[in-house]
Amino acid sequence: MNKKILIADDDINIIASLKFVLADEGFDIVAVTTPQAALENLKIQSVDLILLDMNFQQDTTSGAEGVQLVEAITELELNVPIIVMTGWATIDIAVEAMQAGAKDFIQKPWKNERMLSAIDNQLALAKSDKKAQRLSQQNQLLTSQAHPGSRAGIIAQSQPMQELLSTLDDLAKSDMSILLTGDNGTGKSMLAAYVHSVSSREKHSFVPVNMGAIPESLFESEMFGHVKGAFTDAKENRIGRFEMAEQGTLFLDELANIPFAQQAKLLHVLEAQQFEAVGSSKSLHADVRIISATNSDLLADIKNNTFRQDLYYRLNTIELRVPSLSERAEDIPALAAHFLESFSAKYHRACPKLTDQAINAMQQYDWPGNIRELSHMMERVLFTCKKDSIETAELMLTGANNAENGAVESLDDPTLSLDEIERKTLIKRLKFHRGNATETAKSLGLSRSGYYRRLSKYELD
């Protein structure tokens, strides 16, 4: 999209000259002749830069009107660069304009090269500042930071995974929406990040968001952002996930957990490719690639009126199922070795080796928790193994498969704290529902956000 510049000057000849020069450089121009009109325009539309005169009809020499307008624009906290112009240039006016919030100062009559250079410099600085702000908020808000940057970072020796990766490589060349399905813990978020890393958008942000962890009351603020004063606790402007992912990829994890009332708002943004921050009437462009994931049966959810059919078809231009770990047994030895080596480095402990018998037993196990369960098992066994090799018994696969009696006995242990009982109950219920988040939360009588808060509390997420 072309950059948009707002020109505020009471001289229509100046406006005409600027339009001629700037339009030829590919800029879109909005022109007004009064300070009031400039402020009104800024409240209803977004611009990338402002060029304004320091003197209007009320006062043609002092620059006071221009300084007041710069101050008023700065108070709107738009983070848009302002370049001021005047035919009555003095150092005092320049300093006052800069102190009020202007970024540069140009004297009339201007030289086109100087004007265009100043505009290009300010647009580049604004882009850099906005990127820094997005990255800062990502560091504060996003829980998933580490993602593979290449296919070499994904362990996939089995035929099902090789075929899936080949398909994803082809899809990465397009901008189409991808819906990843499959059990929890199969690596859907890692594969979403991989698609981003080999796409044309890889130089921009990959923004994952767990839809089940967002309280319904904060959905619009989290996804679309808000402006200062939009509601009681809105003490500053906030960038939403769509704006964070501008020109990049937005990954909607746990898709089925989007509250039904909010699904229409998400659909509107995807169809219109624009959105408004909470408390603002200005539309922002949404240039993002959408990848989503769920372990839920969305077609069943549609029949049960808990998921919108039109949103489903908007998100699944193509739908791909990620195989469970038990379907890719060939990958288990390499995955287990990878986790052992990673945890060994993390905890500075010697790395034991899995015996052939242990590997065979792992390949026969059904892995209800998939890759996540394998990772936790390797972390645990690194501390419980007292030798340089890991035997089958140390994996405790039988106890994991027959969780019913073990879980009941452990819950009866009078030495357990309330937190320990709650954690074991969550694990048991997750295994019973084979990692299905919706069913697990429902069976425990928890809301989506309450369920995910507990997962995070006990590091089960």
N, C-alpha and C positions, 0 to 999 in steps of 0.2 A: 504494500500500500504506500502511496505517496505521503510524504510528510506534510502536515497541515500547519500553516502559519497564520496567526491572527495579526492583522495590521490595524493599529488605532491611530488615526491622523485626521485632523479636520480639513486638510487640504486635499481635495479630490484629484488634483493634478499629481501630487506626491503619491497618492494611492495608485493612480493609473500607471505611473512610472515603475513603482515597485512591483505591481502585478505583471507588467511586461517583462521585467528582468527575472522575477522569481518563477513565474509560470514556465518560462523558457528553460529553467533548470529542473523542471519536473515537480515543483511544489504546488500543493493546493492552497488557495488563498481565501481567507475570510476577512472582509474589510468593514470597519465601522468608523464613525466620525466623532464619537463622543466617549468619554470615560464610562458613562453609565451603560452605553450599549456594549462596550467591551466587557464589563463585569457581567451583564446579563447573558452574553454569549458564552462566557466561560463557565457559567452555571449549568448550561444545557448541552454543551458539546466539548469534546476533548480536542486540544491542539498540541502540537509538538514544540512550538516556539512562539513568542510574542514580540512583535516589533511595535514600539509605541513612541509617539511624539511626546516631548516634554512640555509643550505649550499648546493649549487649546483656546477657544474663543474668549473665555472669561479673562485669560491672562496670557498675553502673547510673548512675554519676555522672561519671567522669573523662574519658570520651570516648576512652580509649586504644584500645579495640577498634575503634572507628570509624576512627581514624587509621591503625591497622594494616591495616584492610581497604582503605582508600583507597590506601595504599602498595602493597598486594598487587595491586590492580586496575591501578594505574599501571604496575607492572612487566610486566603482560601486553601493554602497548603496543597497546591496542585503539583508542585515540583516540576514546573515548566520554566525553562530559561527565558529571561526577559532581556532584550536589547533595546536601549533607549536611544532616541534621535532628537537632535535639536539644531536649529540654525543659529542659536544664541549660545554657543558653547563656551563654558567657563569651567575651570578646574573645580570650583565650588559645587556647581550643579552636577558634574560628573561624580564627585565624591559622595554627594548627598543621595544620588540615584543608586549608587552601589551600596551604600549603607542601608538603603530601604529594601534592597533585594535584587537589583538589576545585576546581570552577569557581564554586560559589556556596554560600550558607549560609542556611538557613531555620530560624526558631525555632518550636517547638511551644508552644501551638497556633497553627497558621498561618491566614492569611487566604487564601481561595481565589484571589482576584485576584493576590496576591503570588506564590503558588505557580505559577499558570498563566503569569504573566508571566516568571518565572524560567525555567520549562521552555521556553517559546517562544523566549526570548532565547538560551538555550544551544543549542537545536536549530538556530537560524538561524546562530549562530557556527560550530557544528560543520559545517554544510553548506558554509559559506564556506571553512573550513579545508580540507575534503576536496576541494573544487573547486580550490583553490590547489595542493594536493598533486598532483592529477591533471594539472593544466596544467604543473607543474614537471617531472613525469616524461615528459609528452608532449614537452616541449622537449628533454629529454635523449635520448629513445628514438626518436622518429619522424623519419624522413628527409624526409617530404613535408609541407611546412608551408603552401604557397600553393595555394589552391583557389578556383575562381570562386564568387562570391557571388550571381550572377544570370545569367539567360540572355544578357544583353548581353555577358557575358564570354566567350561561346563563339562562335567564327566558324563559322557554318553557313548558307550561302546555297543549298547544293545540296539537291535534293529528298530524297535518302536521309537526310541529316542533319536536315532539317526534319521529316520523318516520325518519325525516331527521337526527337527532342526532344519532339515532341507526345505520343508514347507515354509518355515518361519523366515529362512533366508530369502525366499522368493517374495514373501509378503512384505518384508522389510523395505523393499524397493517401492512400495506403494504407500498411500496414506490411508488405506481402508481401515475401518474399525475391526478389531480382533477380539473375540470372546474366548477366553481360556476356561475350560471346565475340568473337573476332576476332583479327587479327594483333597482334603486339607493336607498340607505338608508335602505336596508333590513337587514344589518348586515353581509354581506359576508366576510368582513375583520375579524370580530370577530370570525366567524366560521372557517376561515382559520387558525387563531391563535390557536383556540381550537384543531383542528386536530393535529397541531404541538405539543401542550402541552401534548397530550395523545399518541404520537408516540414514536418510539425508538430513535428519533432525538431530543427529548425535552431538553436534556442537552446542545445542541448547539443552535446557533442563529436562531431566526425567523426574517427574513428581508423583510418587506413590501416595495414595490416601486410602486408609482403611475405612470403608463406608459404615461399617458396623460400630466403629468407635466414636462417631460424631453424634452428639446429642441432637435430637430433632430441632430443638429450639435454636441451635447454633448452625444449622445446616447451611443456610444462605451466607452467613458471615464467613464460615470456613471455606466454602466453595467459591464465592464471588467477591469476598472482601467487604469491608465497610469503611465509611468515612467517619472522621472524628465527630462525636456528638450524635451519631445515628441512634444510639440507645444509651442507657444509663452508664454502662461500663466501657463505652467506646471512647477512651481517652486519647486515642491517636488513630490515624489512618492505618488500615490493615490490608495487606495484599492477600487475595484469596488464591486458592489452588489453581484456578484457571489462568489467572494472570501470572503466577509463578511459572506455569508450563508454557507460556507464550512461545510459539514457534518450536516447541518441544513436544514431549509426550506426557499425557496425564494417564496414570494407571489407577483404575477404580477397582480396588480389591474388595472382596466380600460384597459383591454387587447386589445380591438378593436382600441385603440388610438396609437398603435405602428406604426410609419411611415412604409409604405409598403417597402421602400428601406432597412429598417433595419431588417425586419422580417426574411430575408434569413440569416443574421448574427446570430440572435437568434436561428434559426432552426439548423444551423451548430453546435453551441455550445451544444445544447440539444442532437444532434445525436452523435457527437464525444466525448462528455463529457470532453472537454478541450477547453481552450481559451487562447488568448494572450492579455496582456495589451497593450494599445496604445503605440507605440514606442518601443516595445520589441518583439523579435523573439522567446522568450522562451514560451513553452506551459505550462499552469497550469491546474491541474486536477479540474474538476467541479463535485464534489460529493454533489449534492443538490437535494432536493425533491421539485418539482414544483407544486404550487397551484395557479390557476389563476381565475380571476373573470371579468365578463362583464355584462352590461345591454343591450348590443347590440345583434342584430340577426346576428350571425357570418355567418350562411349559406347564408343569403341575402348579407352580405358583400363579401363573396366568389364569388357569382354570379356577383357582381358589381366590381370585381377585386380590392377590397380594403383590402382584407385579404387573405393570402395564405392558400390554402386547406391543403397542407402538414403540415404546422405549426398547423393548427386546429386539425388535427388527432394526431399530436405528443402531444398536450396538453390535449386532452379530452379522456384519457383512460377511464374515466367515467365522465359524465356530470350530474350535479345535480342542480335543480332549487330551489332557496330559496324563500319561499312563501312571498307575500306582507303582510303588516300588516293587511289589510282588510280581508285577508284569515285566520287570526289567532286571531280573536276577543277575544277569551278566554284569551289571553295573555295580552290584553290591560290594565286591572286593575292593575296587578302586575307590568308591565313595567312602567305605569304612577306613581305608588307609589314609585317605585325604583328611578325614576328620581327626583321626588319631594324630597325624603329623601337625595339624593346625593347633589342636589343644596342647600337644606336647610343647610346641613353641610358645604358646600363650602362657602356660603355667611353668615353663622351664623344668619339665620332667622328662625322664628318659622315655622314649617311644617304644612300647612293646609291639610285637608282631602277632597277628592272628594266625593260629594254627589252621591247617587245611580242614580239620574236623569242625573248627569253629566257623570257618567260612561256609562250609557245606550246610551247617545247621542254620546259619543266617539266610542262606539262599532258599531254605525250605520253609522259613518262617513267613507268616502272612503280612507282617508290618502294618497294623491298623493305623499307626501314626506316621507312616511313610518316612520320607527322608528326615523329617524333623525328629522322629523317634530314633532313627539310626544315629543322628548327631548327638542326641542326649545320651544314648547308650554308650557311645564311644567316649564321651566326656566322663561319664561315671566310671567306666571300666579302667580308664587311665589312672584313676586314684585307687581303685579296689584291687587291681592286679598287682601282685607282689613279686612276679617273676618277669622275665624278658619275653614271655610268650603268653598269649591269651587263650585259655582253653574254653571249650563249649560251656561248661558249667558256670564259668564266671560271667557269661552273658546273661544268665538267668532268663533264657527265652521261654522255658516251660512256665515259670511263674508269671511272665508277662502274658502268655497265651491263656493261662487259667487264672485270670485276675480276680475272679469272683470271690473265692475263698480267702485268698491272700489279702484282698482289700478289706474284707469284712473283719478279719482278724486284726489287721493293723489299725482299723478304726476303733476297735475295742480296747486298744492299748491305753491304759489310764495315764500314761506319761505324756501323751500327745497334747500339744497346745491346740487352741481353737483354730489358729491359722494352719497348723499342720493337718488337722482333720479336714478343713475346707479344701486345702490343696489336693489331698488324696481323693476327696470326693469328686473334685473337678476332673482329675486324671481318670478315675474309674468311669465317670459318666461320659467323658470324651471317647474313651475306648468302646464303651457300649454302643454309642451312636456313630462309631467309626469316623470320628473327627468332624461330624456335621455340626457346624456352629449353631445353626438355627434350631435344630432339634435338641441340642445340649442345653442351650439357654432356656428353651421352652420347658424342658423336663425339670429344670431347677427353679422355675418360676422367676427367672431373671429377665430384665429388659436387655436389649442389645448392648447399650452402653454399659450397663452394670456388669454384664457377662464379660465384656472386653476389658473393663477395669480390673476385674479379678484375674483374668489371664495375664495382664501386664504385671499386676502385683506379685504374682507367684512365678513370673518369668516363664509362662507357658505359651506366650504368643509368638 
